[in-house]
Each structure stands twice: as structure tokens, then as C-alpha cells.
Amino acid sequence: MMDHYEYDDYGDYYPYGKKKNGFGRGVITGVLGTLVAVFLAAAVIIAVRGIDQAGAAAAGGQGAPKGGAGSAAAGEASGLAKVTDKLEEIQGYIDSNYLFDYDESDLADGAYLGMVYGLGDPYSYYYNEEEYAALEESYSGEYCGIGILVSQDAQTGEISILRVFDGTAMEAGLKSGDILYQVDGVLTSEASLDEVADQIAGEEGTVVDIEVFRPSSGEYLQMTVERRQLESQNVEYEMLNSEVGYILLYQFEGKAAEQLKGAMDDLESQGMQALVLDLRDNPGGDLGVLLEIADMFLPEGVVLTMENAAGYTHSYYSSEGEFGKPLVVLVNENSASAAEALSGAIQDREEGILVGTQTFGKGIVQTLFPLSDGDTAVKLTTDRYYTPGGTCIHGTGITPDVTVELTEGEGDSQLEAALQEAERLLQDGLN
């Protein structure tokens, strides 16, 4: 994502690592054992890379200190010394006066987390050993959890369930739209989304106590849910009629590209001549997955361009081919991050039509830096991204070509409008 880094160091066309862990979890990231999207009203775009800090500094990129090498470096050293002295002073008071037993590793993790928290950035986070292991597990497309996808509103901090998949959460009665109130007695309003995800995650066969508020009934409901080993369910699909296929893509994580390709092949075998791709409520996810999916819909060309704090830019390209059929993409106010990047590329390059409402507007990228101990990592906001037309959608989102509000009551007005657009494109192609 920065053109001054050698591709060979970080993998073929994935400068941030051969694991292709790109945009989150987030996104993001953003899946911590529970299929949690680190949304904060939008998922996190995460890229994983190993950075040689000395090399990065020499290149003038991330890792290099800002300002002059002389007085600035001395000032930073002095500042770090003050921090170290204060930490030692606090440790002394704890050792001499603290009433209860404690684990020194927990103190250390708290200090690291506090340092990142001090940035005031809801998308940046320190992952301890357990959390990092769970994050790594989520990249495989399999995880131990309860089968829910949740988001957190950046303004209110409210954590709500976006989707409930086949699994113990569905068996226990959790529903989309439920608001998480407590997890194992911890108020979600007093925790970050990552911390809530860590509470829900755990070993297979163990249970988690969850209390939710259900807006539809005004009730608070308590449930005990068992954790199981699950596979990420990223795709649902069907034929809307004899010619138009429909695919609902939940997020850009795990095996999403593989599952999407399988769905497209099946729909093709059923006679699909046009496609409605539903990215509504899709919080985004992984850069590598985004690029794989972009290759399914876009001919060779730019998918997105990233720019880091130093002003270095790097563009990512689609390369394998094009869809070759009418394409309609459904978006809404919860389509975010990687979902917006794909939508923006399709719109800017005129490879399809966007239908729905204004998207969320998350145009910044998080990078996951594995730390030198090999067991922990830090996630930081490092880049902003631009659509192929040069637009940064952060804070504004993408305006669809056809704006359609979702109406109350039975039926799906947006899906109906998307189907009409697909049929119109098919008809125009015949004329």
C-alpha cells in the first residue's frame, strides 16, 4: 500500500503479507471468534505486514520518526524516559499497597492497550496473546463462537446484532436487531467492541451468558449460549426469476471469495443472465478477499488507491477478467469499508449500477502489525483509500445511481427496485 516498500518483502501484490489479510476484520478484523465485525458503525479494513522498523525509517516511511533527527530524537527519548519512570513508580505503589493478587502479564497488556487507546482512535487496538490467536483463527474462515455478526455505533457505543447464522446463537433465540446489553455480566456500554468480542469468544463447549434488549418487543432477554466450532457463512444466493440471480454477501472475510465463486457458478448453471449483488449491511473486511472478489466483476484496472501519512500512494488492480453480464449492486447506510471500495470501483468504472441508499463512509484503512514476541499485535489506522475516480469517501459515503429507501411493512422495496434495474439492463441489451 506504500510504493516505497518492495513487493518481494511482503508477498506477490500484497505488500502487507502473503497471508492476504487485508482490509479489518475489518475491518478486522475484525472477526474475533464470534464473527464480530469491528464496525464502530463500519468494519475495519486491515492489512497484515511485518515491518523492519529500521528499514522503514531509512526509507522515510512508517516507523520513521517525524521531525529532525537531532533534537526531535532527543526529545522523544526524554519523553519515553518519563513514561518509563512513571510506570516504574506506579508499579512500586502496586507492589507495596495493592490488596489483591494480580498477574504481571495483565498489567503489561493493560499498559500496551492504554498506549494505543490514548490515540483516541476507535479503530486502533492492541491484541494480547489470546485475542491475537483468535484473530488469526478467524482468517482461516473457521472459528469457535456462537454465530453472530455484530456492529457498534460510533456515536452511541451501542452494539447490535446484524445477523444470526446457523449455530447456537440461533438455537438460543438471538435475533437480528437485538442489542447486546451484557456479556457475562459486563456492560457492553463500558467496553470496546474488541473487548466484547473477547468476552464472547472461548473454548468449544463452554458457555457465555448474554443479555440483550429487543427493540421490537421492548424486552430484556437473558440467554446462555454454547460456543462451538463453526465455519464463517458469508454468502446466501438464489434465482429471483428465470434470468436474474441474487447473491447476499455478508462480509469480506475468511472463505468469502471461494463461497461467492461457488454461488456464481451454481447460478450460472441455473441460467443466470444478470446478477443482483447485495452488499447491504456488509461491514467490509479483508483486502485480499476484496481483491479476489473484484477480479470476478472487474476487467483489468484500478480497484482502489491507498495513501499513507507520509503521502506515499499505492494502487491495487483487478486482473483476471470481467463478469460480462448486467450487474446491480444493492447498498445501504451500513455498507462500509471494503463493501464501499468494491461498490465505488464498480460505479466509477461503469461495470454495474448501484441501487439503495447512501453508504456509511469509511475510507480509512487499518494495518495489523505483529509484534516482535510473535504472540501479540497492534492495529493502527495507517492509510486512507480512494476509488478509481480519485474520490475519498470517508465521512461522506457513496451515492447510489438509483436511490431507493427501504419501506416499512412486507416486501423489500430496494430488492424489488434492483430486480427491475437488472431486467431493464437485460432488455436494453437485447434491443
N, C-alpha and C positions, 0 to 999 in steps of 0.2 A: 504494500500500500504506500510505500515510500520508494521512489525510484532510485535512491542512492544506496539501497540495500541490494546485495547480489541475490538473484533468484536461487542460485545453487545452494546458498546457505539455508534457505527456508522452504525448499520444495518447488517442484515444477509449477510455475504460475501461481503458487500460493505462498507468497513471501513470508507469511506468518506461520508456516509449519506444514509439514507433509500430512499431518492429521486432518487438514482441511477444516479445522474448527474455526469457522469464520465469524459471521455477524454476531451475542447473546448468547444468546442460551441463551441477544439474547436470547441479545437477547438476548445463555445465557444464558446461556446461559442462562443459559438460563433455565435449565431443567435440573432440579435437584431431587432426584428420587421420586418426586411426586408429579412429574410432568408440569412443573411450575414454570411459567414463562416470566422472566424478570421484566415485567411490563412497566410498572410505575406509570400505568396507562399506556405503556408501549414496551415491547420486548427489547432486549439488548442485542445489538449487533456485536458479536465477539469474534476476534481473531486471536489465534494462539501462536505464539512465537517464542523462541529462545533468543535472548539478546546478549551479545557480548558488550557489556557496558563501556569498556574501554574503547572498543572498536566503534561503537555508536558515537561516543564523544569525539573521537578523532574525525568521524565523518560529519560532525556537526548536526547530527540528528537527535532522536530521542535518546535520553541518557546523558547528553551533553549539558553541562551547567550553563545557564544563561548568564550573560554579562561578561566582564573581563576576567581573564584567568588569574589575575593577581589579587587585588583587594576583594573581589567578589568571592573567590575561593576561600580566602582567609575568613571573610565574614560568615560564609556557610559553615566552615569548620568551627568557628566560635559559637554559632547558633546550635550546632549539633552537640557541642560540649555542654552547653547549658541544659539541653534536653536530657543528656545522659546523666548529668549531675542531679537534676530534679527527679529522674526516675530512681536513681540510687537512694535519694533522700526519702522518697515515698516508700521504697522497698524497706528501708530501715524502720520507718514507722509501722509498717505492716508486721515485720518480723518481731518487733518489740511489743506491739499493742493489740494486734488483731485477735479477736476472741476465738474464731473458729478455724478449723483446718482448711487448707486450700492447696490447690495443685499449681506449682510454679509455671507449668506449661499453659495453664488457663490464664494466668496473669500476663504471660508473654503474648498470647493470642489476643488478649484484650487490648494490650498496648498497640499491637500492629493494626488491629481493627480501628482503634481510636485515631491512629495517624491518618488512615485513609478516610475515615469519617470526617475528619477535620477539613477535608477538601470541600465539604458541603455539596457534593455531587451524588445524587441518589443512584446513579448508575455505576459508581466505583465501589469496589468491595474487596476485603481481604478474606480469602478462603483458608480456613485451618485444614489440618490433615484430613479430618473426616469429611468436611464439606468438599474439599478438592477431589477426594476419591469418588464421592457421589457424583460430582460434576463430570469426571472422566467417564464414569459408568454410563451417564446419560448420553454421551456422544455415540455409544455403541448402538443406540436405538432400543436398548433394553434397560430396565430399571426396576428397583424394588420400591413400590409405593402403593398408592390406593387408587390411582387412575383418575386424576383431575387436572384440569388446566385452569390456572387462576391468574388474575391480574390485580395490580394495585394502582389506585388512582393517585396521581402525583400530588393533587391538591388536598384531598381529604385523608389520604392514607388508607382508605377503605379497601379491603381485599375481598374480591368477589370471585365466584366460580364461573368461568367462561363455558367450560364443557365438562361433562362427566362421561368417561369412557366405560366400556365393559370392564368390570372389575369390582372390587369390594366396596368402593365408594357408591357405585350404582346400586349394589345389593343392599347397602345400608340405608339408602333413600336420599342421598345427596342429589341436588338438582342444579342445573344451570341457573344462574341468577342468585343463588344463595350467597349470603355474605358471611365470611368467616369472622366469628366473634372471639372465640377462644380455641387454642390448641394445647391440649394437656395442661389446662389451667392458666396458660399465658395469654394475656390480652393481645390480639393481633394489632391493635391500635398503638401498642407500645413497642412494636418490633418492626424490623425491616422485612421485606418480602423474602430475602435470603434467609433470615433467621427463622421465619415461619416455615419456609421450605425445609430447613434443617430439623425443625421440630416434627414435621410430618414424616420425613424420611426415617428409615430404620431397617432393622434386620427382618428378613422374611419370617412371617409367623407371629411377630409381635403386633401390638395394637396401639392405636392412637385415639385419644378422646377428643372429639371435635364438637364445638357448639357453634351453630350457625343461626343467623337471622334470615327468615324467609319473607321478603317484602310482599309476596303475593298473598300471604295469609296473616302477616304481622306477628308470626310466632317465632320464639326462640326454641330451637330443637337441639337436643343433645344426642350424639351418636358415638358408638365405639366401633372403629373401623380397623380391620386387619390389613397388615401390609403383605403384599405378595409380589413375586417376580412377574413383571409384565413387559410386553413389547409396546413401544410407542405406536399409537394408532394415529396416523397423520392424514389419512385420505378416506373419504366416502365418495361413491360415484353411482350413477345410473343413467339410463337414457331418458330424456324428458319427452321425446317423441321418436318417431322412426328415423329422424335425421340428426337431432341435436343431443349431444352428450352433456353431462354435467359432472363436474368434479369439485368437491369441497376439500380444500387443503387447509388443515388446522394450523400448521406451523412449519417452519423450515428447519427441522431438526432430525437427528437420527437417520432413519431409513426413508425419509420423506420422498427423496428423488426416486428411489427404487420403487416405492409404492405408487407414486404418481405415474411412472412409466408403465407399470403393470396395469393400472387403471386405464390409461390411454390405449394400450394395446387391446384390452378387453373391449372397450367401447368401439375401437376401430373394427373389431371382428363382428360387432353388432350393427355395423353400417353407419357409424358416426360420420357426418359430413360437416358439422360445426360443433364448437365447444363453448360451454359457459364454465369458466374457471372462477370459483367462489373463494375470494380472499377476505370476506367479511369476518371480523373478529380474529383475524390472523395476526398475532403479535410479532411475527418475524422469526429470527433465529440465527442460523449459521451461514456464513459467507460461502463456504464450499458447497453447501446444499443449494443455496441461491443460484450459484453459477451453473451447477448441474441442471437445475430446472430451467434456467434461462436458455440453455442450449437446446431445450426441447421446443422452445417457442420463437426464438430469435435467430435470424441469419447472422453471419459474421459481422461483428461491430461492437461498439462500446455498450456495456451494461450499466456501469457506473464509474465514477472517478472519485478517489478519496484524496483529501488534503490534510496534512498533519499540522501541528502547531508551528513548525518551522516554515510552513508554506510549500513543502515538497508534495507533489501530486503523483498519483499512480492510477492508471485506468485498468479496468477489468473488462474482458471481452467474451462474447459468445463466439463459438467457433464451429459447432458441429452441424448446424443446419437450421431448418425452419419448420414450423408447423404446417404451413401450406393450406390451411382451412380457415374459414371465418372464426374469429376468436373474440369472445366478450368476457371481460373481467369484472366481477362484482366486488365493490369495495364499500367500506363504511367508516365511521369515525374511529373504529377500533382496528382498522387495518394499519399496521405500523411497521416501521423499521424495514426488514428485508421484504415484507409484503409490499411496502411502498416503493422500494427500489425496483422490484420486478414490474409493478404497475407503471411506474414512471418510465421505465425503459420501453415497455410495450406501447405506451402512449406517445412518447417522444419519437419513436421510430416508426410509428403508424402501422404497427403489426396487429392491432386489435383496438376494441372500443371499451372504455371504462364506463360502467353504469353503477349508480348508487349515490353516496354522499361523500363529502369532503373527508379525506383520510386524516389520520391522527397528527402527523407532522413530526416524526422523529428522524432527523437527518444527521445524527452523530453516531460514532462508532466506538465500541469499547474493545480494548485489547487485553487478553489474558496473558500475564507474564508468569510463567512457572518460576518459582524462586530457587535459589541455589541448593536448598536442602532436599529438593526433589519431591517433597510431600505437600507443599503449600504453594499458593499463588496469589497474585494481586491482579484485580481487574480495574483498569483505568480508562476513562474517556480520552481517546487519543486523536481521533480524526472526525472530520465532517465529510459527508459524501454528496455528490452532485449527480443528477440524472444526465442521460446523454445529451440533452439540450442545454446543460450547464446550470440547471436550477438546483439550489439547495432548499429542500422542502422543510427544513427544521423550523418548527413553530407555526408553519402555515399549512402543510399537507398538500395533497394533490386534488385538484378539482376534476371530477369525472366528466367525460364527454356528454353523458346524459345523466342529469341529476334527478334522482327518484328517492323520495322519502319512504321509509318503511311505515305503512299504515297500520293502525290498530285493528284488531279483530282477526278473523280467519284469513288464510291465504298469505302469500308472500309477494307483495307488490313489486319489490325490487327484482326478485327472481322472474316474475311474470314479464317485467319490462326487459330484462336481459334476454329471455327467450324470444320476445318479439324482435329485438335487435338482431339476434342470431338468424332468425327466419328471414328478416329483411335483407341481411347480408347475403344469405343463400339465394334469395330471389334476385337480388341485384346482379349476383354472379352469373345467373342463368340468362339475364337479359343482354 
